[in-house]
Amino acid sequence: MFNRLLLATTLVLAVWISVTTAANETCKNGGIAGGSYHQVCTCGSGFKGYDCSQRVRPCEARPCRNGGKCSENRDGTFTCTCTAIHKGILCEQRVTPCDSGPCKNGGNCTDDGVKCFKCECLSGFKGSDCSEIVQPCEIKPCKNNGICVNEEEGRFTCKCREGYGGMFCDRRDDLYGSKILNRNKRYIVQLKKWLGGAKSWRLCYRATDVGFAASAFHTRCDHKHPTVTIIRSGSYIFGAYSDVAFGGSTGYRASTRAFIFSFVNKDNLPPFKSPVYRNSGNAVYTNAGYGPTFGGGHDIHISNNANAGTSSYTNLGHTYQPPSGYSYGTARVRNLLAGTYKFRPNEVETFYVNGLRSGYRV
């Protein structure tokens, strides 16, 4: 009885081993057999079918999101072709307005994530996409009602109204600050016409501020040019313009463009200008011990410590042409500018052209 039972058990075990072995050999690609009465293969990743013999195609899992189209590649991978409003490997990201780089010239883009964007432009650019160049005059650089003129290569020039100067017309022209001219527009406008148009003049010397010593003048005005010197003696106002500088070794400086002028004179002549008409090599005289001096006569001489006495004098006509009817060397012409041949000035001012270039860039 026992022997029969052992034989039956052995036969069942052998059949089970045989069936299991056969089933495992039927499952391909590492699939695992299972099931009591019917063979079932549990397939590994990437395989399918009753015996795991079929490879799973990449697009079968529908990996592309948001309506993206899946395409299989030869190497077993896949590519998602996204709709216009999505991006990413699986089309999982929404396209934002800034993704297309709408802001030009380095502009910074911000958006609402859907359809609206805003460009913050760098200096010098404007427009909804920063593609337009800002013209210099658009930022209104000229002050005090100055007129801005755009020029090439992003440059501009400010044309200042009367009484103002500087790059941006932001500085009061110092001729209007002259204590001698005292903002007399008639004198200032006339002097500027003689000086050749609008220039930006700056004070370098005023005797009542820094003293009448010649050294005070030379310390502040030497090597600056052009200059215009204005002198007041009592009620008389006169002066001279020079396109050559004071300073350096003692001696005369040549000029054909220098001139002497008068606004108020002894004979009540209207304002006049006396140009160089001879001896042009003696147009200006520079000497460390002299104040501003013009002409070989000298036509105008301001002495050292001029307010201490009457060592200053005028002798118009040696180098600069006197008005019609006046002759060099006569008492009449010597007394014309300052009221007397020798005089004591109440004030002496010298201005120079502020060295600014035209055509400024933003």
C-alpha positions, 0 to 999 in steps of 0.5 A: 500500500505504501509503495503504491502511494509513493509511486503515485506521488513521484509520477505527479511530481515528475509531471508537474516539473515537466509542465513547469519546465515546458511553460518556462521555456515557452515564455520568451525574453525573460517572461515568467510562467504562471497559472494553474491550468492554462499557461500565463506569461508575465512579461518583462518591461518592453515585451508583450504577447502570450509568450512575451515574444513581441516588443512593445512599440514606444508610441503604444503608451501614448507618451505625448501629452496635450495633443502631441503626435508621437513618431517612432524612431529607428533606434526604438525611441520616439519623438513628440511633435507638439501643438503650437502652444506646447513644448518639451520632450513630452509636450508637457510644457505650455509655450509662453509669449517670451519663449520666442524672444520678442524683445530686441536689443537686450530688452527684458521680457515678462509675460502672463504665461498665456499670450501677453508680454511686456518688454523692458528696454535698455537705455537707448531703445524703445517700442513694444519690442525695443526695436526702435532707437531713441533719438537723443532729442527725445529725452529733452536734454536741453534745458532753459528752452534750448533747442535740441538738434539730432545729429549723426551717430547718436549725437546732438547739439543744444542751441541755447537761447540768449543768456545761457550756455554749456552742453545742455544750456544749463549754465548761465552765460557769464557775459550776463553775469558781468558786473560791468555790463550789468545785464544790459541786453543791448551791450551784451547782444552787440558784444556777442555779434562782434565776438562772432556768434553764440559762444559759452563764455566763462569768467576767469578774472574779476579785479574786485573779487581777487585783486588788481594785482597783475599776478592775480590776472595772469594766474587765472587767465594765462594760456586761455583763449580767446578772451574778452576783457571789459573795463569800467572807469567811472561811467565809461565802459570799454574793452578788447577781444583777443584770439591769442592767449596771454602768458609765456615769455614777455612780448607782443603777440600777433593777431589780425582778429583782435579788436577794441570796443567801446560802449560808453565813451567821453564823446558819447559816440554810439558803441563802436568796434576798432579792429587791428588795422596796422602793426598786427604783430603788436596786437597783444602784449603779455608781461607778468607785471602788467594787467591785460594790455593791447596794441603797441602804443599801448592802445589799452594798458592796465597797470599792476595794482591799477586801482592804486593810482592812474598808471593805466592809460589808453592811446587808441590808434597805434594798432587798432583803428580809431573812429572816423575823425580821430587821429592817433596821438591826439588828446582827443583820441587818448581821452575817448575811451576812459574819459582821460588819457591816464585813468584809475579803473573801477573794475576789470573783468576777463572772460574766456571761451569755455572749451566745449565741443559741439555734437554731444552723444546720449 
